[in-house]
Amino acid sequence: MKKQLLIAAVAATMATVSIADVSITGGAKINFTNTDTTGADSVNQFNHDIDFTLAGKNGDTSVSVTVANETTGATTTTDTKFDVENAYVASKVMGANVKVGQWAGADSNMANGTRSAGKFSADYTLEGVKVQFEDQSTGSKSITLSGSVAGVAVSHEMFQNDDTDTTVSGSFGGVNAKYRSIQDDSDSTNGDKRSFALSTEVNGITLSYNDVDVKGTGQTSSDDWFGTFGGTCTTTSILATCINEATGFGVSTALAGNTVTLKSYDVKTASTNADDSYTKVVVNRPLAGGATFEMTYTDKDAGDARADVETLDLELAVKF
């Protein structure tokens, strides 16, 4: 009996070691959205977004795979498949961090995070300066220098076609500031882009200001402070919603266990060259059991002959 207990204990220990560096995380969002457009019937939509990430690690080498199943829009057909979103291998080679595979870039006021395969990244930090080289199967290459100077974070990315992407951010007297400039020398039709963001907290209330500007006839997209913009990005389509200019103010505070955010902003789209005014109210509340409820109301006042739009989105989300 003692031998059996000993064998069971050893086996349990070995099993624990074998799966100690493997983890599964994920999350799910369920949305109900009502869209009321002037002169048309209101539309109700039910959508979901479910994802799982499987990560394994052995020493300095790790593997991560994310699969997701999601629906968007009232006409979305049933999709029972889980599509691979991210899949990459990361390791250290002679002190450098190396990453190869498929993953998405970060969202910002000037870009929706895009995902592409065949990516390679290697970075090495020397004397506080991080040097990163990135390459893709499409042929896009860049070198980024980043670091901190007197508490100010600076990043400068240089592309093979002479384009540059520079970001400067820091806190100055209690005010958080971030400036980003993209110099587009390879395509004169897109134009240079810049964004500027400020935020500060006063008596428990967070105040924010955001601004995006694209030179000439250029256009950009957003999936951050202003919400999701994008689409076909053609100047001939009235449905295109790519940003040419955007400016807005926001206020956020805790109220009765909720986080309440109010935003007011104007967006000039590339398709119409008219200013659309938005008022957005977001109420976020944690629920029992680890879930989160979020209500978002958006009132869009079109700046031309297009119809005004009111949208109410109710979201139940959970992460694990």
N, C-alpha and C positions, 0 to 999 in steps of 0.2 A: 504493500500500500504506500509506504514511504517512497519507494522508487517511482511509483506512478505519479505521486504528487510532485516529486522532484523533476521528473520528465515534463510534466505539464507546466511547471513553473518556468523551466528553461525554454520550452517551446513558446510560452506566452511572451517571455523576454525577447526572444528572437523575432517574433512576429511584430512586436512593438518597434524594434529597431528597423525592421525592413520597411515599415510604412511611416517612420517618424518624419521623413523629409518629403512626404507627399501630402498635398492639401487640396481640398475642393472648396471653393468659395463661389458666391454668385448673388443673384438678386432677381427681383421681378417687379414690374410695374403694370398696373391695370388702370386704364384711363377711360372715362366717359367724357365726351366732348360734344357740346351743343354749339352750333355755329348759326348765327342769325344774320342774314345779309339783307339789306334794304331792297325791297321789291322782289324778294324770293322767299320760298318756304324755308323754315329752319331745318337744319340737318343734324341728326344725332349719330355719333360714332362710338363704337366700343373697340378699343385697341389694347394690345398687351405687348410687353417686351420682357422676355425671360432669358437669362444668360447664366452659364456656368463656366468657371475657370478651373482647370486642372493643372496644378503646378508640381513639379518634382525637382529635387535638388540632390546633387552628389558632389560634396566639396565645393569648389568655386563654380561649378557648372550647373545651370538650371534650365529647365524646359517649361514653357507655359503655353497652354492651348485654351482659347476661349471660344465657346460655341453659343449661338443665340437663335431664338425664334421670336419674331416680332411681326406685328401687323400695323399698317398705317393707312388711314384713309377709309372712307365708307365703301369703296369698291374693291378693297383688297380681297383676293380669293384665299381660300383656306390653304395654309401652308403647314404641313406636318413635319417638315424637316428642320433640323438645327444646322445652320450654316456656320462655317468656321470664320470667325472674325479676326482673332489674333492667334498666331502660331510662330513662336520664335525660340531660339536657343541663345543663352547668354553665358559668358564665361570670362576668365581672365587669361590673358596671354602676355607673358613677360611684363606684368604689372599694368597692362592696359585692359580696360573693360571692352569686351567684344560682344556684339549682338547681331544675329542673322535671322531673317525670316520675314514675317508679315505682321505689321501693327499699324495703329492709327496715330496720326499726329494730334497735338493738343488743340482744343477749341480756343478761340480768342475773339476779340471784337472785329478782327479782320479776316477770319477764316473758320469755316467749319472743319473740324478734324477729319482728314481724309485718310483712308486706309489703302495701302498698296503692298504688293508682294515683292519678293526679290530685293529686300532692303538689307543693307550692311551698315553697321555703326561701330566705330572704335574711338575710345577717348582715353586720354592720359592727363593726369594733373601733375604739374610741375611748378613748384614755388607758388602755389595758390592759383595758378592759371590753368584752366581746363582747355585742352585742345581736342576737338572732336572732328573726325572725318566721317562723312556719310556718303553712301553711293546706292544707286538703285539699278535694277536691270534695265530701266528705261533710259539710263545714261545720265541722269541728273546727279551731279556731284557737288559737295560743298564742304568747307572747312569753317568751324565755329570756334572762336576764342571767347571765353567767358571767365568771369571772376568778380571779386568784390574790391572796390576802392573806397576807403573811408566810409564803409557801411553802405555804399551804393553798388547794387548789382548791375553789371554791364555784360552784354552779350552781343557779339558781332559775327554774323554768318556771311560768308563770301561764296557765291556760286560760280560755276565754271563759265557762265555766260555774262559775268561781270555784274549780275544783280547782287544786292546786299540786303540783309535784314538785321536791323540794329534795335536793341531793347535796353532801356535804362530805367531802373526802378529802385525805390528806397523810401524811407520815412524821414520827413523833414518837419520838425516841430510838431509832431503828432499827426501830420497829414501824410497819408500814403499816396505816392505818385508813381505812375508808370507811363513811359513814353516809348512808342514803337514806330520805326520808320522803315519802309520797304522801298528801295530804289530799284525800279524796273527799267533797266537799260536795254533789255533784249527785245521788248515788245512795246513800241511807241503807242499802240492803241489802248493798252491797259492803264498806263499812267502810274506815277508814284503814289504810294499810300502811306498814311500815318494815322495813329490813334493815340489818344491821351486820356488817362483815367486818374481821378482823384477821389479819395475817401478819407473821412475822419469821423471820430466818435465824440459826441457832446452829450453829457448827462444820460448815457445809455442809448442814445439815438445815433445811428450811423447815417451820415450824409454822403452822397456820392455824385460825381459828375463824370460823364463819358462823352467822348467826341471822336468821330471817325471822318476822314476826308480823303477823297481820291481825286487826283489831278486829272484835268481834261475829261475825256469820255470814258475813263476807266471805271471799274466796278469791283466790288468785293463782297464777301459774305460774312455773316456773323452767326455764332451759336453760343454767345456768352451773355453779356449784360443786356443787349438789345433783343435777345431771343433769336429764333432761327430765321435766317433769310438765305435765299439761294434760288434754286430752280434752274431754268434754262439759261439765265444770264445773257439774254440777247436783247439788244436795244430796240428790236422791231416788234417784240411781243408785249402786249399789255399785261400778260400774266407773269412776266419776269419780275423778280423782286430783289435783284442784287443791288446792294447799297452803293450809292455814289457819295452821299453825305448822311451823317447821323449825329444828333446831339441830344443829350437828355440828362435829367436830374432824378435822384432817387432818395428815399428816406426809408429806414428800416429800424424796427424796435421790437422788444418783447412785450406782449400784451396778453394777460390772463392765460399764460401757459402756451401762447402761440407766438410765432415770429411773423410779424406783419410787415410787408414791403409795398411801398407805393412808388411807381415810376411814371414819369411823364417825359416823352421824347418825340422828336420829329425825325423822319427818315425820308430822304429823297432817293427814289429808286432810279436805276439806269433806264428802265423801260419808258417811264412817263415824264421824267424830269419835273415831277410835281411833289410837293411836300405832303406826306401823310403824317397825321398827328396820332399818337398812341397814348392811352392811359391804361396802366396795368396795375392790378392789385393782386398780391400773392399772399396767401395765408398758409403757413406750414405748422403742423402740430404733430408731435410724437404720440403714438398710441401704445396701448398695452400690448405686450407680446413682441415688441421690437419693430412694429410697423410704423409707417409715417403717412399722414394724410396731408395732401396739398390741394388747395383751391386756387385757380388762376383765372381772373376775369380780365379780358382785354377788350378795349373799345378803340377801334380804328376809325378815324375820321379821314376819309380820302380827300386828297387835295385837288381833285379834278372831277370829271363827270362820272368816275367810277363809284360803285355803291359803297356805303359805309358797312362795317362788319363788327359785330359783337360776338365774342367767343367766351364760353364758360367751360373750363377744363377741371375735372375732378379726378385726382390721382391717389391711388393706394399703392404704396411701395414698401418693399422689405428687402433687407440685405442679410446675408449669412456667410 
